[in-house]
């Protein structure tokens, strides 16, 4: 899946980011402030036009932040898929007791 990342800054100075798919749907949103990173729900508004808006719920100050973006500036990159599926172990473990 190809995704693009948009970023903005909240009034509390947290850095807001959202990962968008090629249809400009929010895949995930997050916020960083100092060394902390928290989930920040993101929603795309008016995604069909040339410009669109992204809204975040900032987890640091609880503000709803809405920012406008130009769709022609998005750069989509292939999202790396993990070689080991989530939930499976990378190396098999033996059930034999260790000495």
mmCIF file of the C-alpha atoms, coordinates in Angstrom:
data_MODEL
# 
_entry.id   MODEL 
# 
loop_
_atom_site.group_PDB 
_atom_site.id 
_atom_site.type_symbol 
_atom_site.label_atom_id 
_atom_site.label_alt_id 
_atom_site.label_comp_id 
_atom_site.label_asym_id 
_atom_site.label_entity_id 
_atom_site.label_seq_id 
_atom_site.pdbx_PDB_ins_code 
_atom_site.Cartn_x 
_atom_site.Cartn_y 
_atom_site.Cartn_z 
_atom_site.occupancy 
_atom_site.B_iso_or_equiv 
_atom_site.pdbx_formal_charge 
_atom_site.auth_seq_id 
_atom_site.auth_comp_id 
_atom_site.auth_asym_id 
_atom_site.auth_atom_id 
_atom_site.pdbx_PDB_model_num 
ATOM 1  C CA . UNK A 1 1  ? 0.000   0.000   0.000  1.00 0.00 ? 1  UNK A CA 1 
ATOM 2  C CA . UNK A 1 2  ? 1.291   3.464   -0.843 1.00 0.00 ? 2  UNK A CA 1 
ATOM 3  C CA . UNK A 1 3  ? 1.014   6.121   1.855  1.00 0.00 ? 3  UNK A CA 1 
ATOM 4  C CA . UNK A 1 4  ? 1.920   9.762   2.374  1.00 0.00 ? 4  UNK A CA 1 
ATOM 5  C CA . UNK A 1 5  ? 2.523   11.614  5.645  1.00 0.00 ? 5  UNK A CA 1 
ATOM 6  C CA . UNK A 1 6  ? 1.232   15.112  6.422  1.00 0.00 ? 6  UNK A CA 1 
ATOM 7  C CA . UNK A 1 7  ? 2.441   17.100  9.429  1.00 0.00 ? 7  UNK A CA 1 
ATOM 8  C CA . UNK A 1 8  ? 1.454   20.204  11.342 1.00 0.00 ? 8  UNK A CA 1 
ATOM 9  C CA . UNK A 1 9  ? 1.964   21.789  14.747 1.00 0.00 ? 9  UNK A CA 1 
ATOM 10 C CA . UNK A 1 10 ? -0.750  22.116  17.391 1.00 0.00 ? 10 UNK A CA 1 
ATOM 11 C CA . UNK A 1 11 ? -1.242  25.271  19.469 1.00 0.00 ? 11 UNK A CA 1 
ATOM 12 C CA . UNK A 1 12 ? 0.407   23.413  22.394 1.00 0.00 ? 12 UNK A CA 1 
ATOM 13 C CA . UNK A 1 13 ? 3.500   22.894  20.163 1.00 0.00 ? 13 UNK A CA 1 
ATOM 14 C CA . UNK A 1 14 ? 2.949   19.132  19.767 1.00 0.00 ? 14 UNK A CA 1 
ATOM 15 C CA . UNK A 1 15 ? 3.916   17.875  16.308 1.00 0.00 ? 15 UNK A CA 1 
ATOM 16 C CA . UNK A 1 16 ? 0.864   16.283  14.670 1.00 0.00 ? 16 UNK A CA 1 
ATOM 17 C CA . UNK A 1 17 ? 1.261   13.705  11.895 1.00 0.00 ? 17 UNK A CA 1 
ATOM 18 C CA . UNK A 1 18 ? -1.139  11.609  9.847  1.00 0.00 ? 18 UNK A CA 1 
ATOM 19 C CA . UNK A 1 19 ? -0.471  8.790   7.415  1.00 0.00 ? 19 UNK A CA 1 
ATOM 20 C CA . UNK A 1 20 ? -2.820  8.862   4.399  1.00 0.00 ? 20 UNK A CA 1 
ATOM 21 C CA . UNK A 1 21 ? -3.508  6.223   1.757  1.00 0.00 ? 21 UNK A CA 1 
ATOM 22 C CA . UNK A 1 22 ? -3.878  7.003   -1.958 1.00 0.00 ? 22 UNK A CA 1 
ATOM 23 C CA . UNK A 1 23 ? -7.592  7.788   -1.521 1.00 0.00 ? 23 UNK A CA 1 
ATOM 24 C CA . UNK A 1 24 ? -6.575  10.322  1.167  1.00 0.00 ? 24 UNK A CA 1 
ATOM 25 C CA . UNK A 1 25 ? -8.077  8.298   3.999  1.00 0.00 ? 25 UNK A CA 1 
ATOM 26 C CA . UNK A 1 26 ? -6.324  8.534   7.349  1.00 0.00 ? 26 UNK A CA 1 
ATOM 27 C CA . UNK A 1 27 ? -4.549  5.258   8.118  1.00 0.00 ? 27 UNK A CA 1 
ATOM 28 C CA . UNK A 1 28 ? -3.219  6.482   11.471 1.00 0.00 ? 28 UNK A CA 1 
ATOM 29 C CA . UNK A 1 29 ? -2.468  9.667   13.356 1.00 0.00 ? 29 UNK A CA 1 
ATOM 30 C CA . UNK A 1 30 ? 0.052   10.481  16.066 1.00 0.00 ? 30 UNK A CA 1 
ATOM 31 C CA . UNK A 1 31 ? 1.461   13.388  18.036 1.00 0.00 ? 31 UNK A CA 1 
ATOM 32 C CA . UNK A 1 32 ? 4.932   14.002  19.447 1.00 0.00 ? 32 UNK A CA 1 
ATOM 33 C CA . UNK A 1 33 ? 5.897   16.395  22.184 1.00 0.00 ? 33 UNK A CA 1 
ATOM 34 C CA . UNK A 1 34 ? 9.413   16.363  23.577 1.00 0.00 ? 34 UNK A CA 1 
ATOM 35 C CA . UNK A 1 35 ? 10.285  12.656  23.773 1.00 0.00 ? 35 UNK A CA 1 
ATOM 36 C CA . UNK A 1 36 ? 6.693   11.356  24.042 1.00 0.00 ? 36 UNK A CA 1 
ATOM 37 C CA . UNK A 1 37 ? 4.645   9.958   21.169 1.00 0.00 ? 37 UNK A CA 1 
ATOM 38 C CA . UNK A 1 38 ? 0.919   9.315   21.576 1.00 0.00 ? 38 UNK A CA 1 
ATOM 39 C CA . UNK A 1 39 ? -1.860  8.237   19.261 1.00 0.00 ? 39 UNK A CA 1 
ATOM 40 C CA . UNK A 1 40 ? -3.778  11.222  17.862 1.00 0.00 ? 40 UNK A CA 1 
ATOM 41 C CA . UNK A 1 41 ? -6.927  10.234  15.973 1.00 0.00 ? 41 UNK A CA 1 
ATOM 42 C CA . UNK A 1 42 ? -6.921  11.857  12.522 1.00 0.00 ? 42 UNK A CA 1 
ATOM 43 C CA . UNK A 1 43 ? -9.753  12.416  10.063 1.00 0.00 ? 43 UNK A CA 1 
ATOM 44 C CA . UNK A 1 44 ? -9.684  13.729  6.486  1.00 0.00 ? 44 UNK A CA 1 
ATOM 45 C CA . UNK A 1 45 ? -12.360 16.212  5.382  1.00 0.00 ? 45 UNK A CA 1 
ATOM 46 C CA . UNK A 1 46 ? -13.197 16.981  1.716  1.00 0.00 ? 46 UNK A CA 1 
ATOM 47 C CA . UNK A 1 47 ? -10.679 14.478  0.373  1.00 0.00 ? 47 UNK A CA 1 
ATOM 48 C CA . UNK A 1 48 ? -12.037 14.516  -3.190 1.00 0.00 ? 48 UNK A CA 1 
ATOM 49 C CA . UNK A 1 49 ? -10.920 18.047  -4.109 1.00 0.00 ? 49 UNK A CA 1 
ATOM 50 C CA . UNK A 1 50 ? -7.468  19.381  -4.943 1.00 0.00 ? 50 UNK A CA 1 
ATOM 51 C CA . UNK A 1 51 ? -7.101  20.707  -1.398 1.00 0.00 ? 51 UNK A CA 1 
ATOM 52 C CA . UNK A 1 52 ? -8.294  18.871  1.692  1.00 0.00 ? 52 UNK A CA 1 
ATOM 53 C CA . UNK A 1 53 ? -8.350  19.244  5.468  1.00 0.00 ? 53 UNK A CA 1 
ATOM 54 C CA . UNK A 1 54 ? -7.011  16.956  8.168  1.00 0.00 ? 54 UNK A CA 1 
ATOM 55 C CA . UNK A 1 55 ? -8.369  17.127  11.692 1.00 0.00 ? 55 UNK A CA 1 
ATOM 56 C CA . UNK A 1 56 ? -6.595  15.742  14.739 1.00 0.00 ? 56 UNK A CA 1 
ATOM 57 C CA . UNK A 1 57 ? -7.611  15.238  18.351 1.00 0.00 ? 57 UNK A CA 1 
ATOM 58 C CA . UNK A 1 58 ? -4.426  16.320  20.144 1.00 0.00 ? 58 UNK A CA 1 
ATOM 59 C CA . UNK A 1 59 ? -3.770  13.954  23.063 1.00 0.00 ? 59 UNK A CA 1 
ATOM 60 C CA . UNK A 1 60 ? -1.591  16.500  24.879 1.00 0.00 ? 60 UNK A CA 1 
ATOM 61 C CA . UNK A 1 61 ? -3.951  19.493  25.101 1.00 0.00 ? 61 UNK A CA 1 
ATOM 62 C CA . UNK A 1 62 ? -7.256  17.864  23.954 1.00 0.00 ? 62 UNK A CA 1 
ATOM 63 C CA . UNK A 1 63 ? -7.780  20.486  21.234 1.00 0.00 ? 63 UNK A CA 1 
ATOM 64 C CA . UNK A 1 64 ? -9.365  19.577  17.916 1.00 0.00 ? 64 UNK A CA 1 
ATOM 65 C CA . UNK A 1 65 ? -6.925  20.879  15.316 1.00 0.00 ? 65 UNK A CA 1 
ATOM 66 C CA . UNK A 1 66 ? -7.924  21.331  11.667 1.00 0.00 ? 66 UNK A CA 1 
ATOM 67 C CA . UNK A 1 67 ? -5.330  22.085  8.977  1.00 0.00 ? 67 UNK A CA 1 
ATOM 68 C CA . UNK A 1 68 ? -5.578  22.539  5.191  1.00 0.00 ? 68 UNK A CA 1 
ATOM 69 C CA . UNK A 1 69 ? -3.259  20.736  2.746  1.00 0.00 ? 69 UNK A CA 1 
ATOM 70 C CA . UNK A 1 70 ? -2.722  20.838  -1.017 1.00 0.00 ? 70 UNK A CA 1 
ATOM 71 C CA . UNK A 1 71 ? -3.195  17.384  -2.543 1.00 0.00 ? 71 UNK A CA 1 
ATOM 72 C CA . UNK A 1 72 ? -0.749  18.035  -5.380 1.00 0.00 ? 72 UNK A CA 1 
ATOM 73 C CA . UNK A 1 73 ? 2.163   18.156  -2.928 1.00 0.00 ? 73 UNK A CA 1 
ATOM 74 C CA . UNK A 1 74 ? 1.627   14.672  -1.465 1.00 0.00 ? 74 UNK A CA 1 
ATOM 75 C CA . UNK A 1 75 ? 4.451   12.201  -2.031 1.00 0.00 ? 75 UNK A CA 1 
ATOM 76 C CA . UNK A 1 76 ? 3.309   8.582   -1.843 1.00 0.00 ? 76 UNK A CA 1 
ATOM 77 C CA . UNK A 1 77 ? 5.775   5.856   -0.971 1.00 0.00 ? 77 UNK A CA 1 
ATOM 78 C CA . UNK A 1 78 ? 5.318   2.114   -0.811 1.00 0.00 ? 78 UNK A CA 1 
ATOM 79 C CA . UNK A 1 79 ? 4.739   1.138   2.804  1.00 0.00 ? 79 UNK A CA 1 
ATOM 80 C CA . UNK A 1 80 ? 7.217   -1.502  3.931  1.00 0.00 ? 80 UNK A CA 1 
ATOM 81 C CA . UNK A 1 81 ? 5.564   -4.777  4.884  1.00 0.00 ? 81 UNK A CA 1 
ATOM 82 C CA . UNK A 1 82 ? 7.076   -6.776  7.723  1.00 0.00 ? 82 UNK A CA 1 
ATOM 83 C CA . UNK A 1 83 ? 8.778   -9.997  6.642  1.00 0.00 ? 83 UNK A CA 1 
ATOM 84 C CA . UNK A 1 84 ? 7.361   -11.797 9.709  1.00 0.00 ? 84 UNK A CA 1 
ATOM 85 C CA . UNK A 1 85 ? 3.583   -11.517 10.153 1.00 0.00 ? 85 UNK A CA 1 
ATOM 86 C CA . UNK A 1 86 ? 2.500   -9.810  13.402 1.00 0.00 ? 86 UNK A CA 1 
ATOM 87 C CA . UNK A 1 87 ? 1.787   -12.254 16.180 1.00 0.00 ? 87 UNK A CA 1 
ATOM 88 C CA . UNK A 1 88 ? 4.138   -14.943 14.889 1.00 0.00 ? 88 UNK A CA 1 
ATOM 89 C CA . UNK A 1 89 ? 7.558   -15.685 16.288 1.00 0.00 ? 89 UNK A CA 1 
ATOM 90 C CA . UNK A 1 90 ? 10.666  -14.885 14.287 1.00 0.00 ? 90 UNK A CA 1 
ATOM 91 C CA . UNK A 1 91 ? 12.489  -18.012 15.484 1.00 0.00 ? 91 UNK A CA 1 
ATOM 92 C CA . UNK A 1 92 ? 10.837  -21.228 16.656 1.00 0.00 ? 92 UNK A CA 1 
ATOM 93 C CA . UNK A 1 93 ? 11.363  -22.079 20.293 1.00 0.00 ? 93 UNK A CA 1 
ATOM 94 C CA . UNK A 1 94 ? 12.006  -25.555 21.517 1.00 0.00 ? 94 UNK A CA 1 
ATOM 95 C CA . UNK A 1 95 ? 9.875   -26.986 24.292 1.00 0.00 ? 95 UNK A CA 1 
ATOM 96 C CA . UNK A 1 96 ? 12.852  -28.994 25.551 1.00 0.00 ? 96 UNK A CA 1 
ATOM 97 C CA . UNK A 1 97 ? 14.214  -27.885 28.928 1.00 0.00 ? 97 UNK A CA 1 
ATOM 98 C CA . UNK A 1 98 ? 17.473  -25.937 28.876 1.00 0.00 ? 98 UNK A CA 1 
ATOM 99 C CA . UNK A 1 99 ? 20.493  -27.097 30.856 1.00 0.00 ? 99 UNK A CA 1 
# 
